[in-house]
Each structure stands twice: as C-alpha cells, then as structure tokens.
Amino acid sequence: MAKSTHVVPNSSRGGWDSKDSGNSRVSRHFDKKSETTDWAREHSSKIGSELVIHNKNGQIGQKDSHGNDDCPPRG
C-alpha cells in the first residue's frame, strides 16, 4: 500500500488535522485548513507520500503526489 498524508477536518475539536496513513494518531492539528495544508505538503514531500486534501464534508477535494510518479506519465 502506498503512503499517503491526509488533511481532514476535526469534528470533535474543530480545525484541521494532518494524518499519515497507517498511523492511528494525528501528526499535527491546526485551526486553519491553509496552515494544515502548507505543513502537510512539506511533510508529504519529505517522506515521499501522496497528499490527499479533504473538503469540510470529508470528501476528497484534491490530491498531490510526492512519491513514485512515472515521469513522464504513461499514456
């Protein structure tokens, strides 16, 4: 399974969390989505994971890969 870092809303305490797949604990918590996304993008780049940014309703809104992309992409 590929590694991924998710930016998700925190319904219990408000704000936004960054969480790596396979970990039960949150990596970081921020009040603003933009702060969480900035931190998660840098973190994801360092560990070579896919960044998955969720909308406030929990659905995936955006993806950005920092891992093993084909370069150039296939067909």
PDB file of N, H, CA, C and O in Angstrom:
ATOM      1  N   MET A   1       0.836  -1.173   0.000  1.00  0.00           N
ATOM      2  CA  MET A   1       0.000   0.000   0.000  1.00  0.00           C
ATOM      3  C   MET A   1       0.888   1.246   0.000  1.00  0.00           C
ATOM      4  O   MET A   1       1.885   1.302   0.720  1.00  0.00           O
ATOM      5  N   ALA A   2       0.527   2.227  -0.799  1.00  0.00           N
ATOM      6  H   ALA A   2      -0.283   2.181  -1.383  1.00  0.00           H
ATOM      7  CA  ALA A   2       1.294   3.460  -0.900  1.00  0.00           C
ATOM      8  C   ALA A   2       1.050   4.344   0.322  1.00  0.00           C
ATOM      9  O   ALA A   2      -0.035   4.335   0.904  1.00  0.00           O
ATOM     10  N   LYS A   3       2.070   5.099   0.697  1.00  0.00           N
ATOM     11  H   LYS A   3       2.951   5.106   0.225  1.00  0.00           H
ATOM     12  CA  LYS A   3       1.938   6.034   1.811  1.00  0.00           C
ATOM     13  C   LYS A   3       1.131   7.244   1.361  1.00  0.00           C
ATOM     14  O   LYS A   3       1.230   7.678   0.214  1.00  0.00           O
ATOM     15  N   SER A   4       0.336   7.780   2.275  1.00  0.00           N
ATOM     16  H   SER A   4       0.256   7.428   3.207  1.00  0.00           H
ATOM     17  CA  SER A   4      -0.397   9.000   1.980  1.00  0.00           C
ATOM     18  C   SER A   4      -0.541   9.833   3.242  1.00  0.00           C
ATOM     19  O   SER A   4      -0.588   9.310   4.356  1.00  0.00           O
ATOM     20  N   THR A   5      -0.610  11.139   3.038  1.00  0.00           N
ATOM     21  H   THR A   5      -0.572  11.563   2.133  1.00  0.00           H
ATOM     22  CA  THR A   5      -0.825  12.100   4.108  1.00  0.00           C
ATOM     23  C   THR A   5      -2.141  12.792   3.831  1.00  0.00           C
ATOM     24  O   THR A   5      -2.351  13.323   2.740  1.00  0.00           O
ATOM     25  N   HIS A   6      -3.037  12.789   4.821  1.00  0.00           N
ATOM     26  H   HIS A   6      -2.866  12.358   5.707  1.00  0.00           H
ATOM     27  CA  HIS A   6      -4.377  13.341   4.636  1.00  0.00           C
ATOM     28  C   HIS A   6      -4.563  14.607   5.465  1.00  0.00           C
ATOM     29  O   HIS A   6      -4.134  14.681   6.616  1.00  0.00           O
ATOM     30  N   VAL A   7      -5.212  15.602   4.858  1.00  0.00           N
ATOM     31  H   VAL A   7      -5.561  15.542   3.922  1.00  0.00           H
ATOM     32  CA  VAL A   7      -5.654  16.808   5.553  1.00  0.00           C
ATOM     33  C   VAL A   7      -7.157  16.632   5.731  1.00  0.00           C
ATOM     34  O   VAL A   7      -7.903  16.603   4.753  1.00  0.00           O
ATOM     35  N   VAL A   8      -7.603  16.514   6.992  1.00  0.00           N
ATOM     36  H   VAL A   8      -6.996  16.537   7.787  1.00  0.00           H
ATOM     37  CA  VAL A   8      -9.003  16.209   7.271  1.00  0.00           C
ATOM     38  C   VAL A   8      -9.565  17.151   8.339  1.00  0.00           C
ATOM     39  O   VAL A   8      -8.836  17.612   9.217  1.00  0.00           O
ATOM     40  N   PRO A   9     -10.879  17.433   8.252  1.00  0.00           N
ATOM     41  CA  PRO A   9     -11.486  18.254   9.306  1.00  0.00           C
ATOM     42  C   PRO A   9     -11.578  17.461  10.600  1.00  0.00           C
ATOM     43  O   PRO A   9     -11.775  16.246  10.585  1.00  0.00           O
ATOM     44  N   ASN A  10     -11.432  18.168  11.728  1.00  0.00           N
ATOM     45  H   ASN A  10     -11.271  19.155  11.740  1.00  0.00           H
ATOM     46  CA  ASN A  10     -11.553  17.537  13.037  1.00  0.00           C
ATOM     47  C   ASN A  10     -12.905  17.933  13.611  1.00  0.00           C
ATOM     48  O   ASN A  10     -13.090  19.069  14.045  1.00  0.00           O
ATOM     49  N   SER A  11     -13.847  16.999  13.614  1.00  0.00           N
ATOM     50  H   SER A  11     -13.696  16.075  13.261  1.00  0.00           H
ATOM     51  CA  SER A  11     -15.210  17.311  14.042  1.00  0.00           C
ATOM     52  C   SER A  11     -15.341  17.468  15.555  1.00  0.00           C
ATOM     53  O   SER A  11     -16.253  18.152  16.018  1.00  0.00           O
ATOM     54  N   SER A  12     -14.462  16.859  16.327  1.00  0.00           N
ATOM     55  H   SER A  12     -13.721  16.304  15.951  1.00  0.00           H
ATOM     56  CA  SER A  12     -14.605  16.916  17.780  1.00  0.00           C
ATOM     57  C   SER A  12     -14.046  18.207  18.394  1.00  0.00           C
ATOM     58  O   SER A  12     -14.644  18.745  19.327  1.00  0.00           O
ATOM     59  N   ARG A  13     -12.923  18.709  17.894  1.00  0.00           N
ATOM     60  H   ARG A  13     -12.438  18.272  17.136  1.00  0.00           H
ATOM     61  CA  ARG A  13     -12.365  19.929  18.477  1.00  0.00           C
ATOM     62  C   ARG A  13     -12.256  21.082  17.494  1.00  0.00           C
ATOM     63  O   ARG A  13     -11.701  22.130  17.825  1.00  0.00           O
ATOM     64  N   GLY A  14     -12.777  20.899  16.294  1.00  0.00           N
ATOM     65  H   GLY A  14     -13.227  20.048  16.026  1.00  0.00           H
ATOM     66  CA  GLY A  14     -12.708  21.954  15.294  1.00  0.00           C
ATOM     67  C   GLY A  14     -11.340  22.002  14.652  1.00  0.00           C
ATOM     68  O   GLY A  14     -10.426  21.297  15.082  1.00  0.00           O
ATOM     69  N   GLY A  15     -11.189  22.805  13.654  1.00  0.00           N
ATOM     70  H   GLY A  15     -11.931  23.377  13.305  1.00  0.00           H
ATOM     71  CA  GLY A  15      -9.914  22.928  12.968  1.00  0.00           C
ATOM     72  C   GLY A  15      -9.658  21.763  12.030  1.00  0.00           C
ATOM     73  O   GLY A  15     -10.581  21.067  11.610  1.00  0.00           O
ATOM     74  N   TRP A  16      -8.377  21.564  11.710  1.00  0.00           N
ATOM     75  H   TRP A  16      -7.627  22.130  12.052  1.00  0.00           H
ATOM     76  CA  TRP A  16      -7.968  20.579  10.711  1.00  0.00           C
ATOM     77  C   TRP A  16      -6.791  19.770  11.208  1.00  0.00           C
ATOM     78  O   TRP A  16      -5.950  20.270  11.954  1.00  0.00           O
ATOM     79  N   ASP A  17      -6.736  18.504  10.785  1.00  0.00           N
ATOM     80  H   ASP A  17      -7.419  18.099  10.178  1.00  0.00           H
ATOM     81  CA  ASP A  17      -5.659  17.601  11.177  1.00  0.00           C
ATOM     82  C   ASP A  17      -4.894  17.124   9.958  1.00  0.00           C
ATOM     83  O   ASP A  17      -5.449  17.019   8.864  1.00  0.00           O
ATOM     84  N   SER A  18      -3.632  16.841  10.152  1.00  0.00           N
ATOM     85  H   SER A  18      -3.181  16.926  11.040  1.00  0.00           H
ATOM     86  CA  SER A  18      -2.812  16.146   9.172  1.00  0.00           C
ATOM     87  C   SER A  18      -2.525  14.772   9.750  1.00  0.00           C
ATOM     88  O   SER A  18      -2.071  14.644  10.887  1.00  0.00           O
ATOM     89  N   LYS A  19      -2.794  13.742   8.950  1.00  0.00           N
ATOM     90  H   LYS A  19      -3.163  13.846   8.026  1.00  0.00           H
ATOM     91  CA  LYS A  19      -2.653  12.382   9.442  1.00  0.00           C
ATOM     92  C   LYS A  19      -2.055  11.507   8.350  1.00  0.00           C
ATOM     93  O   LYS A  19      -2.497  11.550   7.202  1.00  0.00           O
ATOM     94  N   ASP A  20      -1.045  10.708   8.706  1.00  0.00           N
ATOM     95  H   ASP A  20      -0.686  10.673   9.639  1.00  0.00           H
ATOM     96  CA  ASP A  20      -0.424   9.784   7.764  1.00  0.00           C
ATOM     97  C   ASP A  20      -1.178   8.457   7.780  1.00  0.00           C
ATOM     98  O   ASP A  20      -1.622   7.998   8.832  1.00  0.00           O
ATOM     99  N   SER A  21      -1.318   7.847   6.606  1.00  0.00           N
ATOM    100  H   SER A  21      -0.957   8.219   5.751  1.00  0.00           H
ATOM    101  CA  SER A  21      -1.970   6.545   6.532  1.00  0.00           C
ATOM    102  C   SER A  21      -1.169   5.536   7.339  1.00  0.00           C
ATOM    103  O   SER A  21       0.061   5.587   7.374  1.00  0.00           O
ATOM    104  N   GLY A  22      -1.870   4.632   7.978  1.00  0.00           N
ATOM    105  H   GLY A  22      -2.868   4.590   7.949  1.00  0.00           H
ATOM    106  CA  GLY A  22      -1.211   3.620   8.794  1.00  0.00           C
ATOM    107  C   GLY A  22      -0.946   4.054  10.222  1.00  0.00           C
ATOM    108  O   GLY A  22      -0.572   3.225  11.052  1.00  0.00           O
ATOM    109  N   ASN A  23      -1.129   5.325  10.531  1.00  0.00           N
ATOM    110  H   ASN A  23      -1.433   5.998   9.857  1.00  0.00           H
ATOM    111  CA  ASN A  23      -0.945   5.825  11.903  1.00  0.00           C
ATOM    112  C   ASN A  23      -2.313   6.090  12.522  1.00  0.00           C
ATOM    113  O   ASN A  23      -3.202   6.629  11.863  1.00  0.00           O
ATOM    114  N   SER A  24      -2.478   5.718  13.761  1.00  0.00           N
ATOM    115  H   SER A  24      -1.756   5.280  14.296  1.00  0.00           H
ATOM    116  CA  SER A  24      -3.749   5.965  14.436  1.00  0.00           C
ATOM    117  C   SER A  24      -3.814   7.373  15.027  1.00  0.00           C
ATOM    118  O   SER A  24      -4.897   7.881  15.318  1.00  0.00           O
ATOM    119  N   ARG A  25      -2.649   7.996  15.202  1.00  0.00           N
ATOM    120  H   ARG A  25      -1.770   7.583  14.966  1.00  0.00           H
ATOM    121  CA  ARG A  25      -2.603   9.329  15.791  1.00  0.00           C
ATOM    122  C   ARG A  25      -2.439  10.406  14.725  1.00  0.00           C
ATOM    123  O   ARG A  25      -1.897  10.164  13.647  1.00  0.00           O
ATOM    124  N   VAL A  26      -2.917  11.588  15.053  1.00  0.00           N
ATOM    125  H   VAL A  26      -3.358  11.784  15.928  1.00  0.00           H
ATOM    126  CA  VAL A  26      -2.791  12.762  14.193  1.00  0.00           C
ATOM    127  C   VAL A  26      -1.349  13.259  14.252  1.00  0.00           C
ATOM    128  O   VAL A  26      -0.745  13.298  15.324  1.00  0.00           O
ATOM    129  N   SER A  27      -0.795  13.642  13.092  1.00  0.00           N
ATOM    130  H   SER A  27      -1.285  13.610  12.221  1.00  0.00           H
ATOM    131  CA  SER A  27       0.565  14.182  13.060  1.00  0.00           C
ATOM    132  C   SER A  27       0.603  15.604  13.607  1.00  0.00           C
ATOM    133  O   SER A  27       1.440  15.934  14.447  1.00  0.00           O
ATOM    134  N   ARG A  28      -0.314  16.444  13.121  1.00  0.00           N
ATOM    135  H   ARG A  28      -0.993  16.176  12.439  1.00  0.00           H
ATOM    136  CA  ARG A  28      -0.385  17.848  13.566  1.00  0.00           C
ATOM    137  C   ARG A  28      -1.831  18.325  13.493  1.00  0.00           C
ATOM    138  O   ARG A  28      -2.616  17.827  12.687  1.00  0.00           O
ATOM    139  N   HIS A  29      -2.177  19.293  14.342  1.00  0.00           N
ATOM    140  H   HIS A  29      -1.539  19.698  14.997  1.00  0.00           H
ATOM    141  CA  HIS A  29      -3.501  19.913  14.347  1.00  0.00           C
ATOM    142  C   HIS A  29      -3.331  21.423  14.201  1.00  0.00           C
ATOM    143  O   HIS A  29      -2.467  22.026  14.837  1.00  0.00           O
ATOM    144  N   PHE A  30      -4.166  22.024  13.355  1.00  0.00           N
ATOM    145  H   PHE A  30      -4.868  21.534  12.838  1.00  0.00           H
ATOM    146  CA  PHE A  30      -4.140  23.468  13.138  1.00  0.00           C
ATOM    147  C   PHE A  30      -5.572  24.004  13.161  1.00  0.00           C
ATOM    148  O   PHE A  30      -6.526  23.251  12.966  1.00  0.00           O
ATOM    149  N   ASP A  31      -5.713  25.283  13.397  1.00  0.00           N
ATOM    150  H   ASP A  31      -4.938  25.895  13.555  1.00  0.00           H
ATOM    151  CA  ASP A  31      -7.030  25.914  13.365  1.00  0.00           C
ATOM    152  C   ASP A  31      -7.516  26.150  11.941  1.00  0.00           C
ATOM    153  O   ASP A  31      -8.714  26.075  11.668  1.00  0.00           O
ATOM    154  N   LYS A  32      -6.578  26.438  11.027  1.00  0.00           N
ATOM    155  H   LYS A  32      -5.605  26.499  11.249  1.00  0.00           H
ATOM    156  CA  LYS A  32      -6.950  26.788   9.658  1.00  0.00           C
ATOM    157  C   LYS A  32      -6.527  25.703   8.670  1.00  0.00           C
ATOM    158  O   LYS A  32      -5.468  25.090   8.811  1.00  0.00           O
ATOM    159  N   LYS A  33      -7.375  25.480   7.671  1.00  0.00           N
ATOM    160  H   LYS A  33      -8.235  25.977   7.557  1.00  0.00           H
ATOM    161  CA  LYS A  33      -7.080  24.486   6.643  1.00  0.00           C
ATOM    162  C   LYS A  33      -5.817  24.859   5.879  1.00  0.00           C
ATOM    163  O   LYS A  33      -5.015  23.984   5.551  1.00  0.00           O
ATOM    164  N   SER A  34      -5.628  26.143   5.590  1.00  0.00           N
ATOM    165  H   SER A  34      -6.280  26.853   5.857  1.00  0.00           H
ATOM    166  CA  SER A  34      -4.461  26.575   4.818  1.00  0.00           C
ATOM    167  C   SER A  34      -3.157  26.275   5.561  1.00  0.00           C
ATOM    168  O   SER A  34      -2.170  25.876   4.942  1.00  0.00           O
ATOM    169  N   GLU A  35      -3.147  26.464   6.885  1.00  0.00           N
ATOM    170  H   GLU A  35      -3.948  26.788   7.388  1.00  0.00           H
ATOM    171  CA  GLU A  35      -1.950  26.155   7.682  1.00  0.00           C
ATOM    172  C   GLU A  35      -1.674  24.651   7.672  1.00  0.00           C
ATOM    173  O   GLU A  35      -0.528  24.217   7.550  1.00  0.00           O
ATOM    174  N   THR A  36      -2.735  23.874   7.801  1.00  0.00           N
ATOM    175  H   THR A  36      -3.666  24.227   7.900  1.00  0.00           H
ATOM    176  CA  THR A  36      -2.600  22.420   7.794  1.00  0.00           C
ATOM    177  C   THR A  36      -2.077  21.947   6.447  1.00  0.00           C
ATOM    178  O   THR A  36      -1.184  21.102   6.388  1.00  0.00           O
ATOM    179  N   THR A  37      -2.629  22.487   5.365  1.00  0.00           N
ATOM    180  H   THR A  37      -3.355  23.174   5.413  1.00  0.00           H
ATOM    181  CA  THR A  37      -2.221  22.096   4.019  1.00  0.00           C
ATOM    182  C   THR A  37      -0.765  22.449   3.756  1.00  0.00           C
ATOM    183  O   THR A  37      -0.031  21.650   3.173  1.00  0.00           O
ATOM    184  N   ASP A  38      -0.339  23.628   4.175  1.00  0.00           N
ATOM    185  H   ASP A  38      -0.934  24.277   4.648  1.00  0.00           H
ATOM    186  CA  ASP A  38       1.058  24.032   3.985  1.00  0.00           C
ATOM    187  C   ASP A  38       2.005  23.081   4.708  1.00  0.00           C
ATOM    188  O   ASP A  38       3.004  22.644   4.138  1.00  0.00           O
ATOM    189  N   TRP A  39       1.690  22.760   5.967  1.00  0.00           N
ATOM    190  H   TRP A  39       0.878  23.116   6.430  1.00  0.00           H
ATOM    191  CA  TRP A  39       2.538  21.858   6.737  1.00  0.00           C
ATOM    192  C   TRP A  39       2.525  20.456   6.136  1.00  0.00           C
ATOM    193  O   TRP A  39       3.572  19.823   6.002  1.00  0.00           O
ATOM    194  N   ALA A  40       1.337  19.973   5.777  1.00  0.00           N
ATOM    195  H   ALA A  40       0.486  20.487   5.887  1.00  0.00           H
ATOM    196  CA  ALA A  40       1.198  18.619   5.237  1.00  0.00           C
ATOM    197  C   ALA A  40       1.903  18.486   3.884  1.00  0.00           C
ATOM    198  O   ALA A  40       2.467  17.434   3.581  1.00  0.00           O
ATOM    199  N   ARG A  41       1.872  19.532   3.081  1.00  0.00           N
ATOM    200  H   ARG A  41       1.414  20.386   3.328  1.00  0.00           H
ATOM    201  CA  ARG A  41       2.553  19.492   1.772  1.00  0.00           C
ATOM    202  C   ARG A  41       4.066  19.337   1.966  1.00  0.00           C
ATOM    203  O   ARG A  41       4.700  18.538   1.277  1.00  0.00           O
ATOM    204  N   GLU A  42       4.629  20.079   2.878  1.00  0.00           N
ATOM    205  H   GLU A  42       4.114  20.728   3.437  1.00  0.00           H
ATOM    206  CA  GLU A  42       6.063  19.981   3.156  1.00  0.00           C
ATOM    207  C   GLU A  42       6.407  18.606   3.750  1.00  0.00           C
ATOM    208  O   GLU A  42       7.392  17.982   3.356  1.00  0.00           O
ATOM    209  N   HIS A  43       5.595  18.150   4.689  1.00  0.00           N
ATOM    210  H   HIS A  43       4.794  18.657   5.009  1.00  0.00           H
ATOM    211  CA  HIS A  43       5.797  16.843   5.322  1.00  0.00           C
ATOM    212  C   HIS A  43       5.687  15.718   4.285  1.00  0.00           C
ATOM    213  O   HIS A  43       6.516  14.809   4.263  1.00  0.00           O
ATOM    214  N   SER A  44       4.683  15.781   3.444  1.00  0.00           N
ATOM    215  H   SER A  44       4.009  16.519   3.461  1.00  0.00           H
ATOM    216  CA  SER A  44       4.466  14.767   2.414  1.00  0.00           C
ATOM    217  C   SER A  44       5.628  14.722   1.433  1.00  0.00           C
ATOM    218  O   SER A  44       6.035  13.645   0.996  1.00  0.00           O
ATOM    219  N   SER A  45       6.153  15.874   1.092  1.00  0.00           N
ATOM    220  H   SER A  45       5.822  16.748   1.447  1.00  0.00           H
ATOM    221  CA  SER A  45       7.294  15.951   0.186  1.00  0.00           C
ATOM    222  C   SER A  45       8.527  15.299   0.811  1.00  0.00           C
ATOM    223  O   SER A  45       9.281  14.602   0.131  1.00  0.00           O
ATOM    224  N   LYS A  46       8.729  15.529   2.110  1.00  0.00           N
ATOM    225  H   LYS A  46       8.117  16.094   2.663  1.00  0.00           H
ATOM    226  CA  LYS A  46       9.882  14.956   2.808  1.00  0.00           C
ATOM    227  C   LYS A  46       9.831  13.437   2.863  1.00  0.00           C
ATOM    228  O   LYS A  46      10.862  12.777   2.725  1.00  0.00           O
ATOM    229  N   ILE A  47       8.628  12.868   3.064  1.00  0.00           N
ATOM    230  H   ILE A  47       7.791  13.404   3.175  1.00  0.00           H
ATOM    231  CA  ILE A  47       8.522  11.418   3.215  1.00  0.00           C
ATOM    232  C   ILE A  47       8.130  10.716   1.911  1.00  0.00           C
ATOM    233  O   ILE A  47       8.044   9.488   1.876  1.00  0.00           O
ATOM    234  N   GLY A  48       7.889  11.485   0.833  1.00  0.00           N
ATOM    235  H   GLY A  48       7.958  12.483   0.861  1.00  0.00           H
ATOM    236  CA  GLY A  48       7.573  10.904  -0.468  1.00  0.00           C
ATOM    237  C   GLY A  48       6.210  10.253  -0.534  1.00  0.00           C
ATOM    238  O   GLY A  48       6.055   9.194  -1.143  1.00  0.00           O
ATOM    239  N   SER A  49       5.217  10.873   0.086  1.00  0.00           N
ATOM    240  H   SER A  49       5.343  11.733   0.580  1.00  0.00           H
ATOM    241  CA  SER A  49       3.870  10.308   0.096  1.00  0.00           C
ATOM    242  C   SER A  49       2.928  11.130  -0.777  1.00  0.00           C
ATOM    243  O   SER A  49       3.272  12.222  -1.228  1.00  0.00           O
ATOM    244  N   GLU A  50       1.741  10.587  -1.005  1.00  0.00           N
ATOM    245  H   GLU A  50       1.461   9.700  -0.638  1.00  0.00           H
ATOM    246  CA  GLU A  50       0.708  11.306  -1.733  1.00  0.00           C
ATOM    247  C   GLU A  50      -0.042  12.179  -0.741  1.00  0.00           C
ATOM    248  O   GLU A  50      -0.406  11.717   0.340  1.00  0.00           O
ATOM    249  N   LEU A  51      -0.277  13.438  -1.100  1.00  0.00           N
ATOM    250  H   LEU A  51       0.019  13.813  -1.979  1.00  0.00           H
ATOM    251  CA  LEU A  51      -1.029  14.363  -0.259  1.00  0.00           C
ATOM    252  C   LEU A  51      -2.487  14.331  -0.697  1.00  0.00           C
ATOM    253  O   LEU A  51      -2.791  14.556  -1.869  1.00  0.00           O
ATOM    254  N   VAL A  52      -3.388  14.053   0.239  1.00  0.00           N
ATOM    255  H   VAL A  52      -3.142  13.870   1.191  1.00  0.00           H
ATOM    256  CA  VAL A  52      -4.818  13.991  -0.040  1.00  0.00           C
ATOM    257  C   VAL A  52      -5.493  15.041   0.832  1.00  0.00           C
ATOM    258  O   VAL A  52      -5.466  14.948   2.060  1.00  0.00           O
ATOM    259  N   ILE A  53      -6.100  16.044   0.191  1.00  0.00           N
ATOM    260  H   ILE A  53      -6.122  16.119  -0.806  1.00  0.00           H
ATOM    261  CA  ILE A  53      -6.743  17.146   0.906  1.00  0.00           C
ATOM    262  C   ILE A  53      -8.249  16.961   0.825  1.00  0.00           C
ATOM    263  O   ILE A  53      -8.824  16.921  -0.263  1.00  0.00           O
ATOM    264  N   HIS A  54      -8.879  16.850   1.981  1.00  0.00           N
ATOM    265  H   HIS A  54      -8.412  16.883   2.864  1.00  0.00           H
ATOM    266  CA  HIS A  54     -10.316  16.625   2.056  1.00  0.00           C
ATOM    267  C   HIS A  54     -11.055  17.951   2.210  1.00  0.00           C
ATOM    268  O   HIS A  54     -10.501  18.925   2.720  1.00  0.00           O
ATOM    269  N   ASN A  55     -12.308  17.978   1.767  1.00  0.00           N
ATOM    270  H   ASN A  55     -12.758  17.187   1.353  1.00  0.00           H
ATOM    271  CA  ASN A  55     -13.177  19.133   1.964  1.00  0.00           C
ATOM    272  C   ASN A  55     -13.767  19.070   3.366  1.00  0.00           C
ATOM    273  O   ASN A  55     -13.570  18.092   4.087  1.00  0.00           O
ATOM    274  N   LYS A  56     -14.492  20.117   3.746  1.00  0.00           N
ATOM    275  H   LYS A  56     -14.652  20.912   3.160  1.00  0.00           H
ATOM    276  CA  LYS A  56     -15.083  20.185   5.078  1.00  0.00           C
ATOM    277  C   LYS A  56     -16.056  19.030   5.339  1.00  0.00           C
ATOM    278  O   LYS A  56     -16.228  18.607   6.482  1.00  0.00           O
ATOM    279  N   ASN A  57     -16.699  18.516   4.262  1.00  0.00           N
ATOM    280  H   ASN A  57     -16.560  18.860   3.334  1.00  0.00           H
ATOM    281  CA  ASN A  57     -17.638  17.404   4.419  1.00  0.00           C
ATOM    282  C   ASN A  57     -16.937  16.048   4.439  1.00  0.00           C
ATOM    283  O   ASN A  57     -17.601  15.017   4.548  1.00  0.00           O
ATOM    284  N   GLY A  58     -15.616  16.029   4.336  1.00  0.00           N
ATOM    285  H   GLY A  58     -15.077  16.866   4.248  1.00  0.00           H
ATOM    286  CA  GLY A  58     -14.846  14.796   4.409  1.00  0.00           C
ATOM    287  C   GLY A  58     -14.509  14.167   3.074  1.00  0.00           C
ATOM    288  O   GLY A  58     -13.685  13.255   3.017  1.00  0.00           O
ATOM    289  N   GLN A  59     -15.130  14.635   1.989  1.00  0.00           N
ATOM    290  H   GLN A  59     -15.800  15.376   2.035  1.00  0.00           H
ATOM    291  CA  GLN A  59     -14.834  14.091   0.663  1.00  0.00           C
ATOM    292  C   GLN A  59     -13.490  14.610   0.162  1.00  0.00           C
ATOM    293  O   GLN A  59     -13.061  15.707   0.523  1.00  0.00           O
ATOM    294  N   ILE A  60     -12.831  13.808  -0.673  1.00  0.00           N
ATOM    295  H   ILE A  60     -13.179  12.918  -0.966  1.00  0.00           H
ATOM    296  CA  ILE A  60     -11.541  14.211  -1.235  1.00  0.00           C
ATOM    297  C   ILE A  60     -11.756  15.375  -2.191  1.00  0.00           C
ATOM    298  O   ILE A  60     -12.579  15.305  -3.103  1.00  0.00           O
ATOM    299  N   GLY A  61     -11.008  16.437  -1.969  1.00  0.00           N
ATOM    300  H   GLY A  61     -10.339  16.495  -1.227  1.00  0.00           H
ATOM    301  CA  GLY A  61     -11.115  17.619  -2.805  1.00  0.00           C
ATOM    302  C   GLY A  61      -9.938  17.775  -3.758  1.00  0.00           C
ATOM    303  O   GLY A  61     -10.080  18.337  -4.844  1.00  0.00           O
ATOM    304  N   GLN A  62      -8.763  17.269  -3.344  1.00  0.00           N
ATOM    305  H   GLN A  62      -8.648  16.812  -2.462  1.00  0.00           H
ATOM    306  CA  GLN A  62      -7.557  17.464  -4.147  1.00  0.00           C
ATOM    307  C   GLN A  62      -6.521  16.423  -3.761  1.00  0.00           C
ATOM    308  O   GLN A  62      -6.458  15.991  -2.610  1.00  0.00           O
ATOM    309  N   LYS A  63      -5.707  16.021  -4.737  1.00  0.00           N
ATOM    310  H   LYS A  63      -5.759  16.372  -5.672  1.00  0.00           H
ATOM    311  CA  LYS A  63      -4.589  15.115  -4.492  1.00  0.00           C
ATOM    312  C   LYS A  63      -3.332  15.702  -5.117  1.00  0.00           C
ATOM    313  O   LYS A  63      -3.386  16.373  -6.148  1.00  0.00           O
ATOM    314  N   ASP A  64      -2.203  15.436  -4.475  1.00  0.00           N
ATOM    315  H   ASP A  64      -2.160  14.890  -3.638  1.00  0.00           H
ATOM    316  CA  ASP A  64      -0.918  15.892  -4.987  1.00  0.00           C
ATOM    317  C   ASP A  64       0.114  14.835  -4.607  1.00  0.00           C
ATOM    318  O   ASP A  64       0.304  14.542  -3.427  1.00  0.00           O
ATOM    319  N   SER A  65       0.774  14.269  -5.602  1.00  0.00           N
ATOM    320  H   SER A  65       0.619  14.507  -6.561  1.00  0.00           H
ATOM    321  CA  SER A  65       1.690  13.168  -5.340  1.00  0.00           C
ATOM    322  C   SER A  65       3.119  13.674  -5.187  1.00  0.00           C
ATOM    323  O   SER A  65       3.592  14.483  -5.985  1.00  0.00           O
ATOM    324  N   HIS A  66       3.796  13.191  -4.158  1.00  0.00           N
ATOM    325  H   HIS A  66       3.412  12.533  -3.510  1.00  0.00           H
ATOM    326  CA  HIS A  66       5.204  13.489  -3.929  1.00  0.00           C
ATOM    327  C   HIS A  66       6.016  12.201  -3.882  1.00  0.00           C
ATOM    328  O   HIS A  66       7.112  12.160  -3.323  1.00  0.00           O
ATOM    329  N   GLY A  67       5.459  11.155  -4.478  1.00  0.00           N
ATOM    330  H   GLY A  67       4.569  11.189  -4.932  1.00  0.00           H
ATOM    331  CA  GLY A  67       6.088   9.854  -4.360  1.00  0.00           C
ATOM    332  C   GLY A  67       6.635   9.331  -5.666  1.00  0.00           C
ATOM    333  O   GLY A  67       7.380  10.024  -6.358  1.00  0.00           O
ATOM    334  N   ASN A  68       6.273   8.130  -6.001  1.00  0.00           N
ATOM    335  H   ASN A  68       5.667   7.566  -5.439  1.00  0.00           H
ATOM    336  CA  ASN A  68       6.830   7.419  -7.141  1.00  0.00           C
ATOM    337  C   ASN A  68       6.009   7.621  -8.403  1.00  0.00           C
ATOM    338  O   ASN A  68       5.399   6.676  -8.904  1.00  0.00           O
ATOM    339  N   ASP A  69       5.986   8.825  -8.915  1.00  0.00           N
ATOM    340  H   ASP A  69       6.480   9.593  -8.509  1.00  0.00           H
ATOM    341  CA  ASP A  69       5.288   9.100 -10.159  1.00  0.00           C
ATOM    342  C   ASP A  69       6.087   8.611 -11.349  1.00  0.00           C
ATOM    343  O   ASP A  69       7.318   8.607 -11.333  1.00  0.00           O
ATOM    344  N   ASP A  70       5.364   8.198 -12.389  1.00  0.00           N
ATOM    345  H   ASP A  70       4.364   8.201 -12.403  1.00  0.00           H
ATOM    346  CA  ASP A  70       6.027   7.913 -13.657  1.00  0.00           C
ATOM    347  C   ASP A  70       6.363   9.241 -14.309  1.00  0.00           C
ATOM    348  O   ASP A  70       5.514  10.128 -14.392  1.00  0.00           O
ATOM    349  N   CYS A  71       7.581   9.381 -14.767  1.00  0.00           N
ATOM    350  H   CYS A  71       8.271   8.661 -14.699  1.00  0.00           H
ATOM    351  CA  CYS A  71       7.983  10.630 -15.389  1.00  0.00           C
ATOM    352  C   CYS A  71       8.667  10.325 -16.706  1.00  0.00           C
ATOM    353  O   CYS A  71       9.772   9.783 -16.678  1.00  0.00           O
ATOM    354  N   PRO A  72       8.104  10.627 -17.829  1.00  0.00           N
ATOM    355  CA  PRO A  72       6.796  11.253 -17.998  1.00  0.00           C
ATOM    356  C   PRO A  72       5.665  10.256 -17.717  1.00  0.00           C
ATOM    357  O   PRO A  72       5.889   9.046 -17.744  1.00  0.00           O
ATOM    358  N   PRO A  73       4.448  10.761 -17.446  1.00  0.00           N
ATOM    359  CA  PRO A  73       3.335   9.879 -17.148  1.00  0.00           C
ATOM    360  C   PRO A  73       3.017   8.959 -18.331  1.00  0.00           C
ATOM    361  O   PRO A  73       3.194   9.333 -19.490  1.00  0.00           O
ATOM    362  N   ARG A  74       2.552   7.769 -18.022  1.00  0.00           N
ATOM    363  H   ARG A  74       2.407   7.465 -17.081  1.00  0.00           H
ATOM    364  CA  ARG A  74       2.150   6.835 -19.073  1.00  0.00           C
ATOM    365  C   ARG A  74       0.869   7.268 -19.723  1.00  0.00           C
ATOM    366  O   ARG A  74      -0.029   7.804 -19.073  1.00  0.00           O
ATOM    367  N   GLY A  75       0.789   7.027 -21.035  1.00  0.00           N
ATOM    368  H   GLY A  75       1.518   6.592 -21.563  1.00  0.00           H
ATOM    369  CA  GLY A  75      -0.317   7.226 -21.931  1.00  0.00           C
ATOM    370  C   GLY A  75      -1.455   7.959 -21.525  1.00  0.00           C
ATOM    371  O   GLY A  75      -2.395   8.122 -22.304  1.00  0.00           O
TER     372      GLY A  75
END
